Amino acid sequence: MARPAPTERLNYGSNIPAAREMLEGLRDRLRNTGTDPITRQEAAATIEIALGMMTRRKPVKVAPRQGQPVTPAMKDRIVKLAQSSPDWTMQRIAVEVGTNSGRVSEVLNGLR
């Protein structure tokens, strides 16, 4: 495992799988200190970089909302249409209700 400098944290974006891999490698090195000794500073530097890789940066620009918010009436209608017409696609339900298939999916999966 490469020994990263603490300043490298600033160069990383969000990358959870890579951070997990780094931490697992650190764990393995700490368990097997006889074969590959590690200093506290090296461990701290690795943890610092992994933490940086688990942090989401604020977006530079956020797109404005284009659709109407899902109202309770829309939610009820989506659920009723899905139950009464199980062969309908989410896209068809969305067109019928006047929203997009993503909102239909969120409603049906309990996210809205």
Backbone as CSV, one residue per row, in Angstrom:
resi,resn,N_x,N_y,N_z,CA_x,CA_y,CA_z,C_x,C_y,C_z
1,MET,0.854,-1.191,0.000,0.000,0.000,0.000,0.890,1.242,0.000
2,ALA,0.603,2.176,-0.883,1.369,3.402,-0.947,1.139,4.222,0.307
3,ARG,2.147,4.969,0.683,2.035,5.787,1.888,1.679,7.213,1.476
4,PRO,0.384,7.561,1.532,-0.079,8.864,1.044,0.247,9.998,2.008
5,ALA,0.423,11.167,1.442,0.632,12.365,2.247,-0.718,12.905,2.685
6,PRO,-0.800,13.485,3.896,-2.084,14.006,4.389,-2.691,15.060,3.477
7,THR,-1.887,15.803,2.744,-2.417,16.864,1.886,-3.181,16.315,0.692
8,GLU,-3.026,15.018,0.388,-3.731,14.448,-0.757,-5.240,14.449,-0.574
9,ARG,-5.704,14.597,0.663,-7.141,14.583,0.925,-7.853,15.642,0.091
10,LEU,-7.220,16.751,-0.134,-7.842,17.838,-0.873,-8.056,17.494,-2.345
11,ASN,-7.333,16.514,-2.862,-7.402,16.183,-4.279,-8.482,15.164,-4.616
12,TYR,-9.147,14.610,-3.629,-10.112,13.545,-3.873,-11.541,14.063,-3.817
13,GLY,-12.380,13.472,-4.647,-13.809,13.695,-4.552,-14.410,12.510,-3.820
14,SER,-15.699,12.386,-3.864,-16.372,11.276,-3.203,-16.096,9.979,-3.962
15,ASN,-15.568,8.990,-3.245,-15.297,7.681,-3.838,-15.320,6.656,-2.708
16,ILE,-16.514,6.282,-2.294,-16.700,5.388,-1.149,-16.016,4.036,-1.353
17,PRO,-16.147,3.379,-2.525,-15.485,2.084,-2.680,-13.960,2.164,-2.508
18,ALA,-13.338,3.198,-3.060,-11.888,3.346,-2.920,-11.513,3.633,-1.466
19,ALA,-12.316,4.434,-0.776,-12.046,4.730,0.636,-12.152,3.459,1.467
20,ARG,-13.156,2.659,1.183,-13.319,1.387,1.903,-12.104,0.491,1.686
21,GLU,-11.646,0.428,0.438,-10.473,-0.386,0.119,-9.242,0.105,0.881
22,MET,-9.069,1.418,0.952,-7.943,1.972,1.701,-8.023,1.594,3.173
23,LEU,-9.217,1.729,3.751,-9.380,1.421,5.174,-9.208,-0.069,5.453
24,GLU,-9.674,-0.924,4.541,-9.470,-2.357,4.709,-7.986,-2.704,4.634
25,GLY,-7.273,-2.051,3.722,-5.822,-2.257,3.634,-5.119,-1.813,4.906
26,LEU,-5.547,-0.681,5.451,-4.980,-0.194,6.709,-5.264,-1.179,7.835
27,ARG,-6.505,-1.657,7.899,-6.866,-2.643,8.927,-5.960,-3.872,8.836
28,ASP,-5.758,-4.361,7.624,-4.921,-5.545,7.435,-3.484,-5.278,7.860
29,ARG,-2.970,-4.102,7.526,-1.603,-3.758,7.938,-1.490,-3.662,9.452
30,LEU,-2.524,-3.127,10.099,-2.491,-3.011,11.556,-2.564,-4.382,12.232
31,ARG,-3.294,-5.304,11.635,-3.395,-6.657,12.198,-2.093,-7.433,12.038
32,ASN,-1.362,-7.166,10.962,-0.138,-7.896,10.656,1.074,-6.990,10.789
33,THR,1.234,-6.364,11.931,2.314,-5.386,12.103,3.699,-6.003,12.004
34,GLY,3.836,-7.295,12.227,5.149,-7.930,12.141,5.689,-7.981,10.731
35,THR,4.809,-8.139,9.730,5.260,-8.275,8.349,5.351,-6.938,7.616
36,ASP,4.532,-5.987,7.976,4.522,-4.683,7.303,4.195,-3.614,8.337
37,PRO,5.189,-3.213,9.129,4.902,-2.254,10.201,4.403,-0.917,9.651
38,ILE,3.559,-0.272,10.432,2.993,1.019,10.031,3.085,1.971,11.222
39,THR,3.430,3.202,10.938,3.519,4.195,12.014,2.161,4.830,12.238
40,ARG,2.015,5.464,13.381,0.766,6.178,13.671,0.520,7.271,12.649
41,GLN,1.590,7.930,12.216,1.458,9.005,11.230,0.962,8.460,9.887
42,GLU,1.474,7.291,9.484,1.009,6.684,8.233,-0.460,6.282,8.332
43,ALA,-0.825,5.712,9.480,-2.219,5.317,9.679,-3.122,6.549,9.661
44,ALA,-2.699,7.609,10.356,-3.496,8.840,10.396,-3.633,9.446,9.001
45,ALA,-2.558,9.416,8.210,-2.604,9.970,6.855,-3.567,9.174,5.981
46,THR,-3.539,7.856,6.105,-4.448,7.015,5.326,-5.893,7.281,5.708
47,ILE,-6.156,7.396,7.007,-7.512,7.688,7.481,-7.964,9.058,6.984
48,GLU,-7.079,10.023,7.024,-7.406,11.380,6.558,-7.821,11.379,5.089
49,ILE,-7.070,10.656,4.267,-7.404,10.583,2.840,-8.728,9.863,2.645
50,ALA,-8.924,8.751,3.360,-10.178,7.995,3.225,-11.371,8.853,3.640
51,LEU,-11.220,9.625,4.699,-12.311,10.513,5.112,-12.619,11.543,4.039
52,GLY,-11.593,12.060,3.409,-11.797,13.011,2.317,-12.524,12.392,1.142
53,MET,-12.313,11.101,0.937,-12.962,10.410,-0.167,-14.414,10.061,0.151
54,MET,-14.806,10.217,1.404,-16.184,9.928,1.801,-16.993,11.204,2.002
55,THR,-16.455,12.322,1.555,-17.114,13.608,1.725,-17.574,14.122,0.380
56,ARG,-18.823,14.471,0.300,-19.374,15.013,-0.937,-19.109,16.515,-0.967
57,ARG,-18.619,16.974,-2.089,-18.390,18.412,-2.264,-19.712,19.093,-2.601
58,LYS,-19.840,20.348,-2.205,-21.038,21.108,-2.553,-21.037,21.352,-4.062
59,PRO,-22.198,21.248,-4.676,-22.245,21.473,-6.124,-21.963,22.934,-6.459
60,VAL,-21.327,23.144,-7.592,-21.043,24.495,-8.053,-22.339,25.176,-8.478
61,LYS,-23.189,24.416,-9.136,-24.457,24.956,-9.612,-25.531,23.885,-9.469
62,VAL,-26.682,24.281,-9.028,-27.813,23.366,-8.888,-28.871,23.776,-9.904
63,ALA,-29.336,22.825,-10.675,-30.355,23.109,-11.686,-31.669,23.477,-11.007
64,PRO,-32.380,24.422,-11.558,-33.675,24.786,-10.966,-34.683,23.661,-11.137
65,ARG,-35.615,23.593,-10.226,-36.677,22.594,-10.337,-37.546,22.922,-11.539
66,GLN,-37.895,21.881,-12.267,-38.710,22.102,-13.450,-40.129,21.584,-13.277
67,GLY,-40.277,20.566,-12.477,-41.597,19.966,-12.305,-42.316,20.494,-11.087
68,GLN,-43.592,20.212,-11.046,-44.406,20.586,-9.903,-44.125,19.619,-8.752
69,PRO,-44.192,20.087,-7.519,-44.015,19.168,-6.402,-45.147,18.145,-6.351
70,VAL,-44.858,16.995,-5.780,-45.873,15.945,-5.661,-46.803,16.316,-4.508
71,THR,-48.044,16.505,-4.833,-49.039,16.855,-3.818,-49.620,15.575,-3.227
72,PRO,-50.259,15.675,-2.074,-50.917,14.481,-1.523,-51.954,13.888,-2.477
73,ALA,-52.650,14.744,-3.210,-53.643,14.241,-4.176,-52.956,13.469,-5.305
74,MET,-51.817,13.977,-5.800,-51.072,13.276,-6.844,-50.570,11.928,-6.321
75,LYS,-50.089,11.946,-5.100,-49.583,10.716,-4.488,-50.692,9.664,-4.415
76,ASP,-51.859,10.072,-3.936,-52.987,9.138,-3.853,-53.372,8.611,-5.237
77,ARG,-53.361,9.487,-6.215,-53.742,9.070,-7.571,-52.727,8.095,-8.157
78,ILE,-51.449,8.342,-7.913,-50.398,7.439,-8.393,-50.573,6.054,-7.789
79,VAL,-50.788,6.005,-6.486,-50.944,4.715,-5.796,-52.184,3.986,-6.313
80,LYS,-53.290,4.717,-6.453,-54.521,4.083,-6.946,-54.358,3.563,-8.370
81,LEU,-53.707,4.336,-9.238,-53.487,3.888,-10.614,-52.589,2.658,-10.647
82,ALA,-51.566,2.642,-9.837,-50.656,1.494,-9.801,-51.371,0.239,-9.319
83,GLN,-52.264,0.409,-8.360,-52.998,-0.749,-7.831,-54.085,-1.228,-8.803
84,SER,-54.771,-0.282,-9.413,-55.883,-0.665,-10.296,-55.420,-1.071,-11.694
85,SER,-54.218,-0.661,-12.087,-53.688,-0.992,-13.417,-52.258,-1.520,-13.285
86,PRO,-52.089,-2.730,-12.739,-50.739,-3.238,-12.491,-49.908,-3.444,-13.762
87,ASP,-50.567,-3.498,-14.921,-49.827,-3.669,-16.172,-49.297,-2.346,-16.733
88,TRP,-49.702,-1.230,-16.151,-49.226,0.072,-16.616,-47.780,0.289,-16.183
89,THR,-47.005,0.919,-17.047,-45.630,1.275,-16.705,-45.643,2.551,-15.855
90,MET,-44.544,2.809,-15.209,-44.436,4.050,-14.431,-44.539,5.260,-15.344
91,GLN,-44.013,5.128,-16.543,-44.100,6.231,-17.500,-45.552,6.530,-17.851
92,ARG,-46.341,5.511,-18.055,-47.764,5.715,-18.398,-48.500,6.366,-17.233
93,ILE,-48.219,5.914,-16.016,-48.836,6.530,-14.834,-48.410,7.990,-14.738
94,ALA,-47.135,8.256,-14.994,-46.616,9.629,-14.918,-47.328,10.546,-15.904
95,VAL,-47.511,10.075,-17.120,-48.210,10.875,-18.135,-49.645,11.145,-17.692
96,GLU,-50.292,10.127,-17.162,-51.684,10.259,-16.714,-51.815,11.275,-15.580
97,VAL,-50.832,11.284,-14.672,-50.897,12.158,-13.491,-50.309,13.541,-13.778
98,GLY,-49.433,13.625,-14.770,-48.822,14.914,-15.100,-47.511,15.149,-14.370
99,THR,-46.735,14.099,-14.194,-45.428,14.223,-13.560,-44.448,13.368,-14.354
100,ASN,-43.305,13.041,-13.775,-42.354,12.191,-14.488,-42.228,10.838,-13.799
101,SER,-41.638,9.881,-14.499,-41.565,8.513,-13.979,-40.708,8.413,-12.715
102,GLY,-39.764,9.321,-12.555,-38.953,9.328,-11.331,-39.794,9.618,-10.105
103,ARG,-40.698,10.575,-10.224,-41.586,10.899,-9.092,-42.519,9.736,-8.806
104,VAL,-43.018,9.087,-9.857,-43.894,7.918,-9.675,-43.122,6.833,-8.918
105,SER,-41.907,6.583,-9.328,-41.077,5.576,-8.658,-40.863,5.924,-7.193
106,GLU,-40.569,7.197,-6.920,-40.370,7.623,-5.528,-41.623,7.402,-4.691
107,VAL,-42.776,7.738,-5.247,-44.048,7.546,-4.516,-44.276,6.073,-4.243
108,LEU,-44.120,5.230,-5.267,-44.403,3.815,-5.118,-43.406,3.091,-4.208
109,ASN,-42.207,3.657,-4.077,-41.196,3.062,-3.199,-41.167,3.716,-1.817
110,GLY,-42.159,4.559,-1.540,-42.265,5.169,-0.219,-41.266,6.270,0.062
111,LEU,-40.669,6.841,-0.969,-39.686,7.898,-0.774,-40.297,9.303,-0.817
112,ARG,-41.560,9.376,-1.184,-42.270,10.681,-1.231,-43.588,10.546,-0.536
